[in-house]
Amino acid sequence: MRAYFLRRLLLIPPTLLGVTVLVFCVTRFAPGGPVEQAIMRAQAGETGAGPSSRGPNRGALSAAQIEQLKAYYGFDQPVHVAYGKWLGRVLQGDLGNSFTYGEPVGQVIRECLPVTLAYGAISLVLVYLISIPLGILKAVKHRSVTDTVSSVVVFIGYAIPGYALGALLVVFLAARLRWFPMGGFVGESWDDLGWWGRVKDFSWHGVLPLTCYTLGGFAFVTLLTKNQIMDNLAADYVRTAVAKGVSFRQAVFSHAFRNSLIPLATDFGQTLGALVIGSILIESIFDINGMGLLFYHSIQSRDSMVVMGVLMVEALMLLAGNIAGDVLVALADRRVRFK
């Protein structure tokens, strides 16, 4: 098993290499890059970053000024040379500088990463705390009123995207009824609050975003838990255990539920990936200064350095989630031995 996980860890660098090569080429050749935007700002007479905003003739850029712009943003070299230089800086711990924020990319990411990690961790715990008991209840009460009513809620949650629900919640519960804030991670008076006041403020701001975060994962894990419990309850070994005098409750939790943990552990990485990807639109809707909002603004402004840095961090999180899923499978089923 140790050799298996060692091979999985050794696959992380080539996977990241493939992801970064693809994204680097896309950001390099996509229209509307930083050079084009700087030229447009200069033609409009605006003051922006880079050498195009300096000098008396900002409205008309000469060929030399355009070449200076390309050199400033690193577009004066072939794509393979530019990528090699970027990769060399990354190996030294330098993700480059942001064209938009004028700061190192690593510092920008460090400011936003704790927000996304906080929401991701809380929503991941909520998904499993709600979905697993509900899935067991639906399996035990199959075709009952409880199962039917909960299935309606689950299928609605499965059909509605988290960002669509977020837009509705902002419009009705925040803008119209004013039950919750319009957005943000915490309130403006956060620094002046005590520990209990901070807990209430964080909870008040987190109700709507966490609802959207947990929606998709909640529906998926609930249905998966129910189906696995029902399959195991219909298995021969459970019927044999009941025939030998084991109570139904013990058959559910000691036999069926234990074996149902294996597919749940297998899909842990997919659930984590869904939360990471969903944060992009959800954080944009609720104006939460996390990795998702940073990625969204970076794409809008064609800040390729930030885009590359954020994608590297999120790819690492997804790969770590997949490996964690394999570890959970091995813990849930002692028969599993990765070779």
Sine and cosine of phi, psi and omega as CSV:
sin_phi,cos_phi,sin_psi,cos_psi,sin_omega,cos_omega
0.00,0.00,-0.58,0.81,0.01,-1.00
-0.89,0.46,-0.63,0.78,0.01,-1.00
-0.91,0.41,-0.58,0.81,0.01,-1.00
-0.89,0.46,-0.76,0.65,-0.02,-1.00
-0.93,0.37,-0.51,0.86,0.08,-1.00
-0.90,0.43,-0.65,0.76,0.05,-1.00
-0.91,0.41,-0.61,0.79,0.04,-1.00
-0.90,0.44,-0.64,0.77,0.04,-1.00
-0.92,0.39,-0.59,0.81,0.01,-1.00
-0.94,0.33,-0.34,0.94,0.05,-1.00
-0.98,0.18,-0.23,0.97,-0.03,-1.00
-0.90,0.44,-0.75,0.66,-0.01,-1.00
-0.86,0.52,-0.74,0.67,0.02,-1.00
-0.91,0.41,-0.53,0.85,0.05,-1.00
-0.90,0.43,-0.73,0.69,0.05,-1.00
-0.88,0.47,-0.60,0.80,0.02,-1.00
-0.89,0.46,-0.71,0.70,0.01,-1.00
-0.90,0.44,-0.66,0.75,0.01,-1.00
-0.90,0.44,-0.73,0.69,-0.06,-1.00
-0.93,0.37,-0.58,0.81,0.05,-1.00
-0.88,0.47,-0.73,0.69,-0.02,-1.00
-0.89,0.46,-0.75,0.66,-0.04,-1.00
-0.93,0.37,-0.60,0.80,0.01,-1.00
-0.88,0.47,-0.67,0.75,0.02,-1.00
-0.92,0.39,-0.63,0.77,0.01,-1.00
-0.90,0.43,-0.74,0.68,0.00,-1.00
-0.92,0.38,-0.44,0.90,-0.03,-1.00
-0.96,0.29,-0.66,0.75,-0.12,-0.99
-0.97,-0.22,-0.04,1.00,0.03,-1.00
-0.93,0.36,0.65,-0.76,0.02,-1.00
-0.93,0.36,0.38,-0.92,0.02,-1.00
0.98,0.22,0.52,0.85,-0.01,-1.00
-0.96,0.30,-0.08,-1.00,-0.05,-1.00
-0.88,0.48,-0.55,0.84,0.02,-1.00
-0.92,0.40,-0.74,0.67,0.01,-1.00
-0.88,0.47,-0.63,0.78,0.01,-1.00
-0.93,0.37,-0.61,0.79,0.05,-1.00
-0.91,0.42,-0.62,0.78,0.04,-1.00
-0.90,0.43,-0.66,0.75,0.02,-1.00
-0.90,0.43,-0.64,0.77,0.04,-1.00
-0.91,0.42,-0.63,0.77,0.00,-1.00
-0.92,0.39,-0.64,0.77,0.03,-1.00
-0.92,0.39,-0.48,0.88,0.03,-1.00
-0.99,0.10,-0.08,1.00,0.03,-1.00
0.99,0.14,0.32,0.95,-0.02,-1.00
-1.00,-0.03,0.31,-0.95,0.05,-1.00
-0.99,-0.15,0.86,-0.52,-0.02,-1.00
-0.70,-0.71,-0.05,-1.00,0.00,-1.00
-0.97,0.25,0.48,-0.88,0.08,-1.00
0.98,-0.17,0.16,-0.99,-0.08,-1.00
-0.94,0.33,-0.25,0.97,-0.04,-1.00
-0.93,0.36,-0.33,0.94,-0.04,-1.00
-1.00,-0.02,0.06,1.00,-0.04,-1.00
-0.96,-0.29,0.55,-0.84,0.04,-1.00
0.97,-0.26,0.30,-0.95,-0.06,-1.00
-0.97,0.24,-0.39,0.92,-0.09,-1.00
-0.95,-0.31,0.92,0.39,-0.03,-1.00
-0.97,0.26,-0.36,0.93,-0.09,-1.00
-0.98,0.22,-0.43,0.91,-0.04,-1.00
-0.79,-0.61,0.91,-0.41,-0.04,-1.00
-0.99,-0.13,0.74,-0.67,0.06,-1.00
-0.99,0.13,0.14,-0.99,0.01,-1.00
-0.90,0.45,-0.57,0.82,0.02,-1.00
-0.92,0.39,-0.64,0.77,0.02,-1.00
-0.92,0.40,-0.60,0.80,0.04,-1.00
-0.91,0.41,-0.63,0.78,0.05,-1.00
-0.91,0.41,-0.59,0.81,0.07,-1.00
-0.90,0.44,-0.63,0.78,0.05,-1.00
-0.88,0.47,-0.72,0.70,0.00,-1.00
-0.88,0.47,-0.64,0.77,0.04,-1.00
-0.92,0.39,-0.61,0.80,-0.02,-1.00
-0.90,0.44,-0.66,0.75,-0.03,-1.00
-1.00,-0.06,0.03,1.00,0.05,-1.00
0.98,0.18,0.39,0.92,-0.01,-1.00
-0.98,-0.21,0.25,0.97,-0.01,-1.00
-1.00,-0.07,0.07,1.00,-0.05,-1.00
-0.86,-0.52,0.38,-0.92,0.09,-1.00
-0.86,0.51,0.39,-0.92,-0.13,-0.99
-0.90,0.44,-0.60,0.80,-0.03,-1.00
-0.94,0.33,-0.55,0.84,0.05,-1.00
-0.94,0.34,-0.70,0.71,0.01,-1.00
-0.89,0.45,-0.66,0.75,0.01,-1.00
-0.92,0.40,-0.65,0.76,0.03,-1.00
-0.87,0.49,-0.66,0.75,0.03,-1.00
-0.92,0.39,-0.66,0.75,0.02,-1.00
-0.89,0.45,-0.69,0.72,0.00,-1.00
-0.90,0.43,-0.61,0.79,0.04,-1.00
-0.90,0.44,-0.64,0.77,0.05,-1.00
-0.92,0.39,-0.62,0.79,0.00,-1.00
-0.89,0.46,-0.66,0.75,0.01,-1.00
-0.90,0.44,-0.36,0.93,0.06,-1.00
-1.00,-0.07,0.08,1.00,0.02,-1.00
1.00,0.04,0.22,0.98,-0.02,-1.00
-0.93,-0.38,0.92,-0.39,0.02,-1.00
-1.00,0.03,0.13,0.99,0.00,-1.00
1.00,-0.02,-0.08,-1.00,0.00,-1.00
-0.92,-0.39,0.60,-0.80,0.01,-1.00
-0.97,0.23,0.74,-0.67,0.07,-1.00
-0.94,0.33,-0.50,0.86,-0.09,-1.00
-1.00,0.09,-0.74,0.67,-0.10,-0.99
-1.00,-0.03,-0.27,0.96,-0.01,-1.00
0.93,0.38,0.40,0.92,-0.02,-1.00
-0.78,-0.63,0.29,-0.96,0.09,-1.00
-0.87,0.50,0.64,-0.77,-0.05,-1.00
-0.88,0.47,-0.62,0.78,0.02,-1.00
-0.86,0.51,-0.63,0.77,0.02,-1.00
-0.93,0.37,-0.65,0.76,0.03,-1.00
-0.89,0.46,-0.67,0.74,0.00,-1.00
-0.93,0.37,-0.65,0.76,0.00,-1.00
-0.88,0.47,-0.51,0.86,0.02,-1.00
-0.95,0.30,-0.49,0.87,-0.08,-1.00
-0.99,-0.16,-0.41,0.91,-0.11,-0.99
-0.88,0.47,-0.68,0.74,-0.01,-1.00
-0.86,0.51,-0.54,0.84,0.00,-1.00
-0.91,0.42,-0.76,0.66,0.00,-1.00
-0.91,0.42,-0.64,0.77,0.02,-1.00
-0.90,0.43,-0.62,0.78,0.01,-1.00
-0.89,0.45,-0.77,0.64,0.01,-1.00
-0.91,0.41,-0.64,0.77,-0.01,-1.00
-0.90,0.43,-0.68,0.73,0.00,-1.00
-0.92,0.40,-0.70,0.71,-0.01,-1.00
-0.91,0.42,-0.70,0.71,-0.02,-1.00
-0.92,0.39,-0.57,0.82,0.03,-1.00
-0.90,0.43,-0.67,0.74,0.05,-1.00
-0.91,0.43,-0.68,0.73,0.00,-1.00
-0.90,0.44,-0.63,0.78,-0.01,-1.00
-0.85,0.53,-0.74,0.67,-0.06,-1.00
-0.98,0.21,-0.54,0.84,0.03,-1.00
-0.92,0.39,-0.56,0.83,-0.01,-1.00
-1.00,0.03,-0.68,0.73,-0.18,-0.98
-0.96,0.28,-0.65,0.76,-0.07,-1.00
-0.92,0.39,-0.76,0.65,0.08,-1.00
-0.88,0.48,-0.63,0.78,0.01,-1.00
-0.92,0.40,-0.63,0.77,0.04,-1.00
-0.90,0.44,-0.64,0.77,0.06,-1.00
-0.90,0.43,-0.69,0.72,0.01,-1.00
-0.88,0.48,-0.67,0.74,0.00,-1.00
-0.92,0.40,-0.58,0.81,0.02,-1.00
-0.94,0.35,-0.67,0.74,-0.01,-1.00
-0.94,0.34,-0.61,0.79,-0.02,-1.00
-0.99,-0.17,0.61,0.79,-0.07,-1.00
-0.85,0.52,0.71,-0.70,0.01,-1.00
0.91,0.41,0.28,0.96,0.10,-0.99
-1.00,-0.05,0.05,-1.00,0.03,-1.00
-0.89,0.46,-0.65,0.76,0.01,-1.00
-0.87,0.49,-0.69,0.72,0.01,-1.00
-0.91,0.41,-0.66,0.75,-0.04,-1.00
-0.92,0.40,-0.74,0.68,-0.03,-1.00
-0.90,0.43,-0.72,0.70,0.01,-1.00
-0.91,0.41,-0.51,0.86,0.03,-1.00
-0.91,0.41,-0.60,0.80,0.05,-1.00
-0.87,0.49,-0.71,0.70,0.01,-1.00
-0.90,0.44,-0.68,0.74,-0.04,-1.00
-0.91,0.42,-0.70,0.72,-0.03,-1.00
-0.94,0.33,-0.52,0.85,0.11,-0.99
-0.90,0.43,-0.70,0.72,0.04,-1.00
-0.90,0.43,-0.54,0.84,0.02,-1.00
-0.95,0.31,-0.52,0.85,-0.08,-1.00
-1.00,0.06,-0.50,0.86,-0.07,-1.00
-1.00,0.00,0.84,-0.54,0.08,-1.00
-0.91,0.41,0.49,-0.87,-0.03,-1.00
-0.88,0.47,-0.61,0.79,-0.02,-1.00
-0.94,0.33,-0.53,0.85,0.05,-1.00
-0.93,0.37,-0.68,0.73,0.08,-1.00
-0.89,0.45,-0.61,0.79,0.02,-1.00
-0.88,0.48,-0.67,0.74,0.04,-1.00
-0.88,0.47,-0.66,0.75,0.02,-1.00
-0.91,0.41,-0.68,0.74,0.00,-1.00
-0.90,0.43,-0.63,0.77,0.02,-1.00
-0.90,0.43,-0.67,0.74,-0.05,-1.00
-0.93,0.37,-0.74,0.67,-0.15,-0.99
-1.00,0.00,-0.76,0.65,-0.10,-0.99
-1.00,0.10,-0.46,0.89,-0.03,-1.00
-0.99,-0.15,-0.79,0.61,-0.09,-1.00
-0.97,0.24,-0.71,0.70,-0.09,-1.00
-1.00,0.07,-0.82,0.57,-0.06,-1.00
-0.99,0.10,-0.35,0.94,0.02,-1.00
0.85,0.53,0.58,0.82,0.08,-1.00
-0.98,0.22,-0.49,0.87,-0.04,-1.00
-0.73,-0.68,0.34,-0.94,0.04,-1.00
-0.93,0.38,0.38,-0.93,-0.02,-1.00
-0.93,0.37,-0.46,0.89,-0.01,-1.00
0.10,-1.00,-0.16,-0.99,-0.02,-1.00
0.99,-0.11,0.40,-0.92,0.02,-1.00
-0.99,0.17,-0.70,0.71,0.08,-1.00
-0.63,-0.78,0.15,-0.99,0.00,-1.00
-0.98,0.19,0.14,-0.99,-0.02,-1.00
-0.94,0.34,-0.43,0.90,-0.03,-1.00
-1.00,-0.05,0.38,0.93,-0.06,-1.00
-0.85,0.53,-0.69,0.72,-0.06,-1.00
-0.92,0.40,-0.41,0.91,-0.04,-1.00
-1.00,-0.04,-0.04,1.00,-0.07,-1.00
-1.00,-0.03,0.46,-0.89,0.15,-0.99
-0.98,0.20,-0.06,-1.00,-0.08,-1.00
-0.91,0.40,-0.63,0.78,0.02,-1.00
-0.94,0.34,-0.62,0.78,0.06,-1.00
-0.90,0.44,-0.58,0.82,0.05,-1.00
-0.93,0.35,-0.60,0.80,0.05,-1.00
-0.88,0.48,-0.72,0.69,0.00,-1.00
-0.91,0.41,-0.64,0.77,-0.01,-1.00
-0.92,0.39,-0.69,0.72,0.03,-1.00
-0.90,0.43,-0.65,0.76,0.00,-1.00
-0.91,0.41,-0.65,0.76,-0.02,-1.00
-0.90,0.44,-0.67,0.74,0.02,-1.00
-0.97,0.25,-0.35,0.94,-0.11,-0.99
-1.00,-0.09,-0.14,0.99,-0.07,-1.00
-0.87,0.49,-0.81,0.59,-0.07,-1.00
-0.93,0.37,-0.73,0.68,0.03,-1.00
-0.89,0.46,-0.64,0.76,-0.01,-1.00
-0.92,0.38,-0.54,0.84,0.09,-1.00
-0.87,0.49,-0.68,0.73,0.01,-1.00
-0.95,0.32,-0.60,0.80,0.02,-1.00
-0.87,0.49,-0.72,0.70,-0.13,-0.99
-0.99,0.13,-0.17,0.99,-0.14,-0.99
-0.87,0.49,-0.84,0.54,-0.07,-1.00
-0.91,0.41,-0.72,0.70,0.01,-1.00
-0.91,0.42,-0.59,0.81,0.02,-1.00
-0.87,0.50,-0.73,0.68,-0.02,-1.00
-0.91,0.41,-0.70,0.72,-0.05,-1.00
-0.90,0.43,-0.74,0.67,-0.06,-1.00
-0.94,0.35,-0.58,0.82,0.03,-1.00
-0.89,0.46,-0.75,0.66,0.01,-1.00
-0.91,0.42,-0.63,0.78,0.02,-1.00
-0.90,0.44,-0.69,0.73,0.02,-1.00
-0.89,0.45,-0.71,0.70,0.00,-1.00
-0.88,0.48,-0.74,0.67,-0.04,-1.00
-0.89,0.45,-0.65,0.76,-0.01,-1.00
-0.94,0.35,-0.65,0.76,0.03,-1.00
-0.89,0.46,-0.70,0.71,-0.01,-1.00
-0.90,0.43,-0.66,0.75,0.03,-1.00
-0.89,0.46,-0.65,0.76,-0.02,-1.00
-0.96,0.28,-0.55,0.83,0.05,-1.00
-0.92,0.40,-0.48,0.88,0.02,-1.00
-1.00,0.05,-0.02,1.00,-0.03,-1.00
-0.97,0.26,0.35,-0.93,-0.05,-1.00
-0.91,0.42,-0.62,0.79,-0.09,-1.00
-0.92,0.40,-0.52,0.85,0.05,-1.00
-0.96,0.29,-0.68,0.73,0.04,-1.00
-0.89,0.46,-0.60,0.80,0.04,-1.00
-0.92,0.40,-0.65,0.76,0.02,-1.00
-0.90,0.44,-0.67,0.75,0.03,-1.00
-0.91,0.42,-0.63,0.78,0.01,-1.00
-0.91,0.41,-0.47,0.88,0.03,-1.00
-0.99,0.11,0.01,1.00,0.08,-1.00
0.94,-0.33,0.03,1.00,0.05,-1.00
-0.94,0.34,0.71,-0.70,0.00,-1.00
-0.92,0.40,0.39,-0.92,-0.01,-1.00
-0.89,0.45,-0.63,0.78,0.02,-1.00
-0.88,0.48,-0.70,0.72,0.01,-1.00
-0.93,0.38,-0.57,0.82,0.04,-1.00
-0.91,0.42,-0.59,0.81,0.00,-1.00
-0.94,0.35,-0.78,0.62,-0.16,-0.99
-1.00,0.06,-0.56,0.83,-0.06,-1.00
-1.00,0.03,-0.40,0.92,-0.05,-1.00
-0.91,-0.42,-0.90,0.44,-0.10,-0.99
-0.92,0.40,-0.72,0.70,-0.06,-1.00
-0.92,0.40,-0.62,0.78,-0.03,-1.00
-0.89,0.47,-0.68,0.73,0.03,-1.00
-0.96,0.29,-0.38,0.92,0.04,-1.00
-0.97,0.26,-0.27,0.96,0.02,-1.00
-0.93,0.36,-0.37,0.93,-0.08,-1.00
-0.91,0.42,-0.79,0.61,0.07,-1.00
-0.92,0.40,-0.50,0.87,0.07,-1.00
-0.89,0.45,-0.67,0.74,0.05,-1.00
-0.92,0.38,-0.58,0.81,0.01,-1.00
-0.90,0.44,-0.62,0.79,-0.05,-1.00
-1.00,0.01,0.16,0.99,0.02,-1.00
-0.88,0.47,-0.68,0.74,0.00,-1.00
-0.89,0.45,-0.61,0.79,0.03,-1.00
-0.92,0.39,-0.63,0.77,0.04,-1.00
-0.90,0.44,-0.68,0.73,0.04,-1.00
-0.89,0.45,-0.65,0.76,0.03,-1.00
-0.90,0.45,-0.63,0.78,0.04,-1.00
-0.89,0.45,-0.61,0.79,0.02,-1.00
-0.93,0.37,-0.65,0.76,0.00,-1.00
-0.91,0.42,-0.72,0.70,-0.02,-1.00
-0.93,0.37,-0.64,0.77,-0.01,-1.00
-0.92,0.40,-0.35,0.94,-0.03,-1.00
-0.92,0.39,-0.38,0.92,-0.06,-1.00
-0.89,0.46,-0.79,0.61,-0.04,-1.00
-0.98,0.20,-0.60,0.80,-0.04,-1.00
-0.92,0.40,-0.69,0.72,0.03,-1.00
-0.92,0.38,-0.50,0.87,0.06,-1.00
-0.93,0.35,-0.63,0.77,-0.01,-1.00
-0.92,0.39,-0.69,0.73,-0.07,-1.00
-1.00,-0.07,0.12,0.99,0.04,-1.00
0.80,0.60,0.75,0.66,0.02,-1.00
-0.99,-0.12,0.81,-0.58,-0.11,-0.99
-0.98,0.18,0.94,0.34,0.02,-1.00
-0.88,-0.48,-0.24,-0.97,-0.03,-1.00
-0.91,0.41,-0.59,0.80,-0.01,-1.00
-0.89,0.45,-0.73,0.68,0.02,-1.00
-0.92,0.40,-0.62,0.78,0.05,-1.00
-0.88,0.48,-0.68,0.73,0.02,-1.00
-0.90,0.43,-0.66,0.75,-0.01,-1.00
-0.89,0.45,-0.73,0.69,0.00,-1.00
-0.92,0.39,-0.56,0.83,0.00,-1.00
-0.93,0.37,-0.59,0.81,0.06,-1.00
-0.92,0.38,-0.66,0.75,0.01,-1.00
-0.88,0.48,-0.67,0.74,-0.04,-1.00
-1.00,0.00,0.04,1.00,-0.01,-1.00
0.84,0.55,0.62,0.79,0.05,-1.00
-0.99,0.11,1.00,0.04,-0.16,-0.99
-0.90,0.43,-0.53,0.85,-0.02,-1.00
-0.91,0.41,-0.68,0.74,0.02,-1.00
-0.94,0.35,-0.64,0.77,0.03,-1.00
-0.85,0.52,-0.71,0.70,0.01,-1.00
-0.90,0.43,-0.67,0.74,-0.01,-1.00
-0.91,0.41,-0.70,0.72,-0.01,-1.00
-0.91,0.42,-0.68,0.74,0.00,-1.00
-0.91,0.42,-0.58,0.82,0.06,-1.00
-0.89,0.46,-0.71,0.70,-0.01,-1.00
-0.90,0.43,-0.70,0.71,-0.02,-1.00
-0.93,0.37,-0.60,0.80,0.06,-1.00
-0.90,0.44,-0.63,0.78,0.06,-1.00
-0.89,0.45,-0.64,0.77,0.02,-1.00
-0.90,0.43,-0.67,0.75,0.01,-1.00
-0.91,0.41,-0.68,0.73,0.02,-1.00
-0.91,0.42,-0.65,0.76,0.05,-1.00
-0.90,0.43,-0.60,0.80,0.05,-1.00
-0.90,0.43,-0.63,0.77,0.04,-1.00
-0.91,0.42,-0.66,0.75,0.04,-1.00
-0.92,0.39,-0.64,0.77,0.05,-1.00
-0.89,0.46,-0.57,0.82,0.07,-1.00
-0.89,0.46,-0.64,0.76,0.05,-1.00
-0.91,0.42,-0.62,0.78,0.03,-1.00
-0.90,0.44,-0.68,0.74,0.01,-1.00
-0.91,0.42,-0.60,0.80,0.06,-1.00
-0.88,0.48,-0.70,0.71,0.01,-1.00
-0.90,0.43,-0.57,0.82,0.03,-1.00
-0.96,0.27,-0.58,0.82,-0.04,-1.00
-0.97,0.24,-0.52,0.86,-0.05,-1.00
-0.78,-0.62,0.97,-0.26,-0.04,-1.00
-0.94,0.35,-0.20,0.98,0.05,-1.00
-0.97,0.26,-0.32,0.95,-0.05,-1.00
-0.98,0.21,0.81,-0.58,0.08,-1.00
-0.71,-0.70,0.96,-0.29,-0.03,-1.00
-0.96,0.29,0.77,-0.64,0.00,-1.00
-0.78,-0.62,0.00,0.00,0.00,0.00
